[in-house]
Amino acid sequence: MLNIVVCVSGGGTNLQAIIDGIDAGRITNTKITGVISNNASAYALERAKKNGIPAFCISPKDFQKREEFNEGFLNKLKQLNPDLIVLAGFLVIIPRQVIETYKDRIINIHPSLIPSFCGTGFYGLKVHEEVLKRGVKITGATVHYVDEGTDTGRIIKQKAVEVFPQDTPEILQKRVMEQAEWIILPQAINEIAIKKGMM
Ligand code: GRF
């Protein structure tokens, strides 16, 4: 069994794609042992609760010092004992001690074809605004391992999505989610679960 913890900050549509993937058997041999958000009002936490998944809110705002948050976040992860940590729109810098503890066991979904439109400041709608501003005809999404950089880890999966002339950032974001993110993130998790099962 691949035990995963999903870290979220927003609506949780990628979390929902994972939940649905497990329920439908597209993601095999996998259990979400917890969902962690830095945002108490994240609808992703509601999605977790509706599906009987332990949901936790741990925010840097709850701690005097950032280092205390970093330790608290690592301790919660250790309690949940994940084989894999999935960042699904988690808008928090991952502490060095977490990256070291879970080396090569943290993955992230990014809404562009890395190495384009990624790195510091490229998240959410901003990515799609820049795609439209540059006028590229193809964008997409990337699942990659998380290392000490921002969107710099080894690429696992990518899927291309067409950009249309009348696209707004919101329309493009939705298409990238529907046609890429919600497909390749479950696929990547399933492939990792299969590999673990073969070990
Ligand atoms: C997604 O667009 C993802 O690519 C990015 O953050 C967004 C999260 O959306 N990293 P949701 O919370 O999964 O709906």
Boltz pocket constraint, residues with backbone or C-beta under 6 A from the ligand:
constraints:
  - pocket:
      binder: B
      contacts: [[A, 8], [A, 9], [A, 10], [A, 11], [A, 12], [A, 13], [A, 14], [A, 15], [A, 44], [A, 87], [A, 88], [A, 89], [A, 90], [A, 109], [A, 110], [A, 111], [A, 124], [A, 173], [A, 177], [A, 181]]
      max_distance: 6.0
